[in-house]
């Protein structure tokens, strides 16, 4: 697994270990524990023997899109941290003898693929949209092709907004909400493709096990909501008001280039997951938010 120390990766490692799986973590620094192996994705360096021991490869690596204010340097890092890791893994897998290759490469992507869809509903067959994150997703997903062309089952998991109080969409909002100085972002009409953490973890397990599913998969819940609806429900569960809307101009001052993405409307449905028989444990926002705030 690449990206095992991130927001999603740490939880996926715990889940897979609890299910009895052995995880090898790819790290850029010298290995410190028996389950770590060093690699250098920026230099396209990965020992094929590390991958040869794996039944599956999971790549969640990438600099957080909401971790820092965007400037040109951080934009380059967002892109390279995804494309370099994916390229290194895919080329390494493709160059291995057929018998040594892992059965599946599950590679992260994002719903940013679709760009701004407004009120239009999209599923996995929709083309890439416009904008910086859509462009990143396009080259990110294209980097998996060497493994796919070599006959490995490749899943491109277009994750939405996983809900958990310790990270992602939810963490930075909790303090302002508790202080009563939070509200919708911009107009509040933009759609948010959320997913509960439990369902995201279940979906990864489901996709690793189902050898008949490949290609793009939307890692989102079945009931997207608008930002205004999300804000109202979060305020209700926190028993706090949400009456201070954050103007788009203020977001641009604070977030720089990321403000445009924060105001983007992406109304995405999980066509492949639902069509493959995946069952959601927390399919509606009230249930998912309650779990995110209490688990």
Secondary structure by P-SEA (a helix, b strand, c coil): ccccccaaaaaaaaaaaaabbbbbbbbccccccccbbbbbcccccccccccccccbbbbccccccccccccaaaaaaaaaaaaaaaaaaaaaaaaccccccccccbbbbccccccccccccccccccccccaaaaaaaaaaaaaaaaaaaccccccccccccccccccccccaaaaaaacccccccccccccccccaaaaaaaaaaaaacccccccccccccccccaaaaaaaaaaaacccccccccaaaaaaacccccccccbbbbccaaaaaaaccccccccaaaaaaaaacc
